């Protein structure tokens, strides 16, 4: 006879099996077998897991905002801001180059709606799609030989945490993935994103330079 009960503290399902020929006793825990079930990963989660593995294999390194500023000034690193143009114009690091990784969806087809559902899992802004001209624009504005620090608003992380065992996806990490996939060799990631840049009081400019 099998019973199901929910563990109140951990929100896990436990399969309870009564041992035949013995009377169930609350003190005899060995009379029960408990197996925790985990929800299956969504296609978006599986996709991010693959991208993260590529980033790890390509040794894409995260740098904090102060280190990023030093690298920009002393080693000719380019800060690639992948936020939408409107956000870039509000404020950005001096000398940063803007190429948005996502753009407003121009046509609402069934395929666009399906892609929105995938992006929504990671909190990507409603009404946006991946910019198909992203790599071409970076090639034109920056070039494959450039040393690049990719930045977005709050960034993500490749480091596993309790809540995010596969790290946490972000626009800058997706951009970094596309760059290394297309032959860019010197790609870094801005840890904490431009939120951390602003919080540290580092130089910032408004509008376009």
Short mmCIF file of the C-alpha atoms (twelve columns), coordinates in Angstrom:
data_MODEL
# 
_entry.id   MODEL 
# 
loop_
_atom_site.group_PDB 
_atom_site.id 
_atom_site.type_symbol 
_atom_site.label_atom_id 
_atom_site.label_alt_id 
_atom_site.label_comp_id 
_atom_site.label_asym_id 
_atom_site.label_seq_id 
_atom_site.Cartn_x 
_atom_site.Cartn_y 
_atom_site.Cartn_z 
_atom_site.pdbx_PDB_model_num 
ATOM 1   C CA . UNK A 1   0.000  0.000  0.000   1 
ATOM 2   C CA . UNK A 2   1.455  3.362  -1.040  1 
ATOM 3   C CA . UNK A 3   0.657  6.742  0.476   1 
ATOM 4   C CA . UNK A 4   1.845  10.202 -0.549  1 
ATOM 5   C CA . UNK A 5   2.460  13.001 1.885   1 
ATOM 6   C CA . UNK A 6   4.058  16.426 1.529   1 
ATOM 7   C CA . UNK A 7   6.971  17.344 3.703   1 
ATOM 8   C CA . UNK A 8   5.945  20.708 5.244   1 
ATOM 9   C CA . UNK A 9   9.466  22.086 5.669   1 
ATOM 10  C CA . UNK A 10  11.094 21.125 2.370   1 
ATOM 11  C CA . UNK A 11  8.054  20.959 0.114   1 
ATOM 12  C CA . UNK A 12  9.108  17.571 -1.175  1 
ATOM 13  C CA . UNK A 13  6.989  14.561 -1.967  1 
ATOM 14  C CA . UNK A 14  7.863  11.411 -0.174  1 
ATOM 15  C CA . UNK A 15  6.770  7.967  -1.246  1 
ATOM 16  C CA . UNK A 16  5.731  6.052  1.853   1 
ATOM 17  C CA . UNK A 17  5.783  2.303  1.651   1 
ATOM 18  C CA . UNK A 18  4.311  0.219  4.470   1 
ATOM 19  C CA . UNK A 19  6.405  -2.832 5.284   1 
ATOM 20  C CA . UNK A 20  4.319  -5.958 4.907   1 
ATOM 21  C CA . UNK A 21  3.762  -8.077 7.984   1 
ATOM 22  C CA . UNK A 22  4.672  -5.292 10.422  1 
ATOM 23  C CA . UNK A 23  2.600  -2.689 12.089  1 
ATOM 24  C CA . UNK A 24  3.589  0.839  11.149  1 
ATOM 25  C CA . UNK A 25  5.183  2.701  14.027  1 
ATOM 26  C CA . UNK A 26  5.966  6.447  14.041  1 
ATOM 27  C CA . UNK A 27  9.201  5.645  15.866  1 
ATOM 28  C CA . UNK A 28  10.418 3.094  13.340  1 
ATOM 29  C CA . UNK A 29  11.636 5.240  10.466  1 
ATOM 30  C CA . UNK A 30  13.212 2.201  8.797   1 
ATOM 31  C CA . UNK A 31  9.718  0.957  7.971   1 
ATOM 32  C CA . UNK A 32  9.391  3.674  5.342   1 
ATOM 33  C CA . UNK A 33  11.254 4.493  2.136   1 
ATOM 34  C CA . UNK A 34  11.251 8.152  1.186   1 
ATOM 35  C CA . UNK A 35  12.311 9.332  -2.264  1 
ATOM 36  C CA . UNK A 36  12.347 13.050 -3.101  1 
ATOM 37  C CA . UNK A 37  11.168 14.055 -6.519  1 
ATOM 38  C CA . UNK A 38  12.629 16.997 -8.402  1 
ATOM 39  C CA . UNK A 39  10.759 18.945 -11.064 1 
ATOM 40  C CA . UNK A 40  12.071 18.426 -14.582 1 
ATOM 41  C CA . UNK A 41  14.100 21.273 -16.029 1 
ATOM 42  C CA . UNK A 42  12.347 23.432 -18.595 1 
ATOM 43  C CA . UNK A 43  13.750 23.748 -22.154 1 
ATOM 44  C CA . UNK A 44  14.974 27.257 -21.255 1 
ATOM 45  C CA . UNK A 45  16.841 25.922 -18.213 1 
ATOM 46  C CA . UNK A 46  18.413 23.120 -20.248 1 
ATOM 47  C CA . UNK A 47  19.425 25.622 -22.926 1 
ATOM 48  C CA . UNK A 48  21.104 27.845 -20.332 1 
ATOM 49  C CA . UNK A 49  22.923 24.839 -18.862 1 
ATOM 50  C CA . UNK A 50  24.498 24.156 -22.270 1 
ATOM 51  C CA . UNK A 51  25.459 27.804 -22.735 1 
ATOM 52  C CA . UNK A 52  26.994 27.938 -19.257 1 
ATOM 53  C CA . UNK A 53  29.110 24.872 -20.015 1 
ATOM 54  C CA . UNK A 54  30.485 26.581 -23.135 1 
ATOM 55  C CA . UNK A 55  31.311 29.723 -21.157 1 
ATOM 56  C CA . UNK A 56  33.133 27.660 -18.533 1 
ATOM 57  C CA . UNK A 57  35.058 25.707 -21.183 1 
ATOM 58  C CA . UNK A 58  36.041 28.955 -22.957 1 
ATOM 59  C CA . UNK A 59  37.198 30.330 -19.597 1 
ATOM 60  C CA . UNK A 60  35.092 33.475 -19.709 1 
ATOM 61  C CA . UNK A 61  36.115 35.261 -16.517 1 
ATOM 62  C CA . UNK A 62  34.082 37.704 -14.437 1 
ATOM 63  C CA . UNK A 63  35.716 40.932 -13.270 1 
ATOM 64  C CA . UNK A 64  34.397 43.401 -10.710 1 
ATOM 65  C CA . UNK A 65  33.626 46.970 -11.707 1 
ATOM 66  C CA . UNK A 66  36.832 48.528 -10.348 1 
ATOM 67  C CA . UNK A 67  38.951 45.986 -12.167 1 
ATOM 68  C CA . UNK A 68  36.909 46.621 -15.329 1 
ATOM 69  C CA . UNK A 69  37.609 50.361 -15.100 1 
ATOM 70  C CA . UNK A 70  41.335 49.690 -14.663 1 
ATOM 71  C CA . UNK A 71  41.407 47.318 -17.627 1 
ATOM 72  C CA . UNK A 72  39.575 49.878 -19.746 1 
ATOM 73  C CA . UNK A 73  42.037 52.657 -18.869 1 
ATOM 74  C CA . UNK A 74  45.303 50.717 -18.804 1 
ATOM 75  C CA . UNK A 75  44.821 47.783 -21.171 1 
ATOM 76  C CA . UNK A 76  42.463 49.135 -23.844 1 
ATOM 77  C CA . UNK A 77  39.563 46.881 -22.913 1 
ATOM 78  C CA . UNK A 78  36.209 47.792 -24.473 1 
ATOM 79  C CA . UNK A 79  33.111 47.793 -22.277 1 
ATOM 80  C CA . UNK A 80  30.350 46.356 -24.437 1 
ATOM 81  C CA . UNK A 81  26.982 47.486 -23.066 1 
ATOM 82  C CA . UNK A 82  24.332 45.066 -24.349 1 
ATOM 83  C CA . UNK A 83  21.319 46.822 -22.827 1 
ATOM 84  C CA . UNK A 84  18.637 48.425 -25.025 1 
ATOM 85  C CA . UNK A 85  19.646 51.748 -26.558 1 
ATOM 86  C CA . UNK A 86  17.222 53.695 -24.342 1 
ATOM 87  C CA . UNK A 87  18.877 52.360 -21.175 1 
ATOM 88  C CA . UNK A 88  22.326 53.034 -22.591 1 
ATOM 89  C CA . UNK A 89  21.433 56.670 -23.274 1 
ATOM 90  C CA . UNK A 90  20.265 57.193 -19.702 1 
ATOM 91  C CA . UNK A 91  23.741 56.461 -18.335 1 
ATOM 92  C CA . UNK A 92  26.761 54.329 -19.210 1 
ATOM 93  C CA . UNK A 93  30.512 54.108 -18.560 1 
ATOM 94  C CA . UNK A 94  32.600 56.587 -20.594 1 
ATOM 95  C CA . UNK A 95  33.798 55.008 -23.820 1 
ATOM 96  C CA . UNK A 96  31.346 52.103 -23.623 1 
ATOM 97  C CA . UNK A 97  30.006 50.698 -26.901 1 
ATOM 98  C CA . UNK A 98  26.320 49.834 -27.149 1 
ATOM 99  C CA . UNK A 99  25.049 46.821 -29.100 1 
ATOM 100 C CA . UNK A 100 21.769 45.510 -27.728 1 
ATOM 101 C CA . UNK A 101 21.485 41.756 -27.333 1 
ATOM 102 C CA . UNK A 102 17.674 41.942 -27.411 1 
ATOM 103 C CA . UNK A 103 15.536 44.255 -29.509 1 
ATOM 104 C CA . UNK A 104 11.854 45.096 -29.705 1 
ATOM 105 C CA . UNK A 105 9.877  42.482 -31.599 1 
ATOM 106 C CA . UNK A 106 8.938  43.970 -34.951 1 
ATOM 107 C CA . UNK A 107 6.350  41.421 -36.042 1 
ATOM 108 C CA . UNK A 108 4.121  39.326 -33.776 1 
ATOM 109 C CA . UNK A 109 4.029  35.855 -35.303 1 
ATOM 110 C CA . UNK A 110 3.332  32.540 -33.557 1 
ATOM 111 C CA . UNK A 111 7.104  31.949 -33.478 1 
ATOM 112 C CA . UNK A 112 7.683  35.328 -31.780 1 
ATOM 113 C CA . UNK A 113 5.148  34.437 -29.078 1 
ATOM 114 C CA . UNK A 114 6.841  31.082 -28.492 1 
ATOM 115 C CA . UNK A 115 10.230 32.769 -28.121 1 
ATOM 116 C CA . UNK A 116 8.765  35.254 -25.654 1 
ATOM 117 C CA . UNK A 117 7.652  32.359 -23.472 1 
ATOM 118 C CA . UNK A 118 11.236 31.055 -23.366 1 
ATOM 119 C CA . UNK A 119 12.706 34.476 -22.559 1 
ATOM 120 C CA . UNK A 120 10.084 35.133 -19.882 1 
ATOM 121 C CA . UNK A 121 11.500 32.357 -17.708 1 
ATOM 122 C CA . UNK A 122 14.599 34.469 -17.145 1 
ATOM 123 C CA . UNK A 123 12.779 37.766 -16.786 1 
ATOM 124 C CA . UNK A 124 13.713 39.073 -20.221 1 
ATOM 125 C CA . UNK A 125 11.706 42.200 -20.996 1 
ATOM 126 C CA . UNK A 126 8.316  41.604 -22.576 1 
ATOM 127 C CA . UNK A 127 8.090  42.381 -26.255 1 
ATOM 128 C CA . UNK A 128 11.741 41.667 -27.080 1 
ATOM 129 C CA . UNK A 129 13.564 39.114 -29.178 1 
ATOM 130 C CA . UNK A 130 17.200 38.197 -29.673 1 
ATOM 131 C CA . UNK A 131 18.898 40.685 -31.970 1 
ATOM 132 C CA . UNK A 132 19.830 38.756 -35.146 1 
ATOM 133 C CA . UNK A 133 22.343 41.476 -36.069 1 
ATOM 134 C CA . UNK A 134 24.179 41.367 -32.728 1 
ATOM 135 C CA . UNK A 135 27.402 39.691 -33.917 1 
ATOM 136 C CA . UNK A 136 27.502 41.694 -37.134 1 
ATOM 137 C CA . UNK A 137 27.164 44.952 -35.186 1 
ATOM 138 C CA . UNK A 138 29.884 43.973 -32.701 1 
ATOM 139 C CA . UNK A 139 32.157 43.025 -35.617 1 
ATOM 140 C CA . UNK A 140 31.637 46.475 -37.121 1 
ATOM 141 C CA . UNK A 141 31.918 48.533 -33.931 1 
ATOM 142 C CA . UNK A 142 34.525 46.562 -31.988 1 
ATOM 143 C CA . UNK A 143 36.176 43.793 -34.015 1 
ATOM 144 C CA . UNK A 144 37.236 40.242 -33.172 1 
ATOM 145 C CA . UNK A 145 40.698 41.224 -31.943 1 
ATOM 146 C CA . UNK A 146 39.307 43.508 -29.232 1 
ATOM 147 C CA . UNK A 147 39.473 42.730 -25.528 1 
ATOM 148 C CA . UNK A 148 35.864 42.938 -24.396 1 
ATOM 149 C CA . UNK A 149 34.076 43.242 -21.046 1 
ATOM 150 C CA . UNK A 150 30.390 42.486 -21.589 1 
ATOM 151 C CA . UNK A 151 27.965 44.390 -19.359 1 
ATOM 152 C CA . UNK A 152 24.229 44.597 -18.716 1 
ATOM 153 C CA . UNK A 153 22.116 45.933 -15.837 1 
ATOM 154 C CA . UNK A 154 22.647 43.482 -12.988 1 
ATOM 155 C CA . UNK A 155 24.584 40.667 -14.689 1 
ATOM 156 C CA . UNK A 156 24.280 37.009 -13.819 1 
ATOM 157 C CA . UNK A 157 26.735 34.462 -12.548 1 
ATOM 158 C CA . UNK A 158 28.432 31.267 -13.662 1 
ATOM 159 C CA . UNK A 159 28.967 30.259 -10.042 1 
ATOM 160 C CA . UNK A 160 26.533 27.694 -8.631  1 
ATOM 161 C CA . UNK A 161 24.467 28.854 -5.667  1 
ATOM 162 C CA . UNK A 162 21.833 27.197 -3.491  1 
ATOM 163 C CA . UNK A 163 19.015 28.820 -5.433  1 
ATOM 164 C CA . UNK A 164 20.739 28.609 -8.819  1 
ATOM 165 C CA . UNK A 165 22.762 25.380 -9.031  1 
ATOM 166 C CA . UNK A 166 23.593 26.108 -12.686 1 
ATOM 167 C CA . UNK A 167 24.413 29.765 -12.095 1 
ATOM 168 C CA . UNK A 168 22.074 32.533 -13.223 1 
ATOM 169 C CA . UNK A 169 21.547 33.639 -16.793 1 
ATOM 170 C CA . UNK A 170 21.727 37.296 -17.851 1 
ATOM 171 C CA . UNK A 171 21.839 39.338 -21.020 1 
ATOM 172 C CA . UNK A 172 25.581 39.905 -20.667 1 
ATOM 173 C CA . UNK A 173 26.312 36.185 -20.244 1 
ATOM 174 C CA . UNK A 174 24.196 35.303 -23.276 1 
ATOM 175 C CA . UNK A 175 26.107 37.965 -25.226 1 
ATOM 176 C CA . UNK A 176 29.415 36.538 -24.012 1 
ATOM 177 C CA . UNK A 177 28.274 33.092 -25.141 1 
ATOM 178 C CA . UNK A 178 27.477 34.361 -28.646 1 
ATOM 179 C CA . UNK A 179 30.814 36.160 -28.846 1 
ATOM 180 C CA . UNK A 180 32.966 33.152 -27.939 1 
ATOM 181 C CA . UNK A 181 30.836 30.986 -30.209 1 
ATOM 182 C CA . UNK A 182 31.687 33.340 -33.082 1 
ATOM 183 C CA . UNK A 183 35.438 33.417 -32.609 1 
ATOM 184 C CA . UNK A 184 36.031 36.155 -30.035 1 
ATOM 185 C CA . UNK A 185 38.979 35.172 -27.827 1 
ATOM 186 C CA . UNK A 186 39.235 37.907 -25.178 1 
ATOM 187 C CA . UNK A 187 35.792 38.032 -23.576 1 
ATOM 188 C CA . UNK A 188 35.204 39.006 -19.953 1 
ATOM 189 C CA . UNK A 189 31.987 39.513 -17.983 1 
ATOM 190 C CA . UNK A 190 31.161 42.455 -15.710 1 
ATOM 191 C CA . UNK A 191 30.339 41.037 -12.293 1 
ATOM 192 C CA . UNK A 192 27.417 42.851 -10.672 1 
ATOM 193 C CA . UNK A 193 26.619 44.658 -13.906 1 
ATOM 194 C CA . UNK A 194 26.173 48.393 -14.364 1 
ATOM 195 C CA . UNK A 195 24.113 48.519 -11.192 1 
ATOM 196 C CA . UNK A 196 27.313 47.744 -9.269  1 
ATOM 197 C CA . UNK A 197 29.185 50.284 -11.426 1 
ATOM 198 C CA . UNK A 198 26.742 53.006 -10.392 1 
ATOM 199 C CA . UNK A 199 26.677 51.880 -6.749  1 
ATOM 200 C CA . UNK A 200 30.470 52.217 -6.561  1 
ATOM 201 C CA . UNK A 201 30.222 55.783 -7.885  1 
ATOM 202 C CA . UNK A 202 32.399 55.092 -10.931 1 
ATOM 203 C CA . UNK A 203 32.421 57.524 -13.904 1 
ATOM 204 C CA . UNK A 204 29.245 57.692 -15.938 1 
ATOM 205 C CA . UNK A 205 27.953 59.788 -18.821 1 
ATOM 206 C CA . UNK A 206 24.484 60.529 -20.180 1 
ATOM 207 C CA . UNK A 207 23.355 60.375 -23.791 1 
ATOM 208 C CA . UNK A 208 25.602 59.406 -26.693 1 
ATOM 209 C CA . UNK A 209 29.253 60.357 -26.867 1 
# 
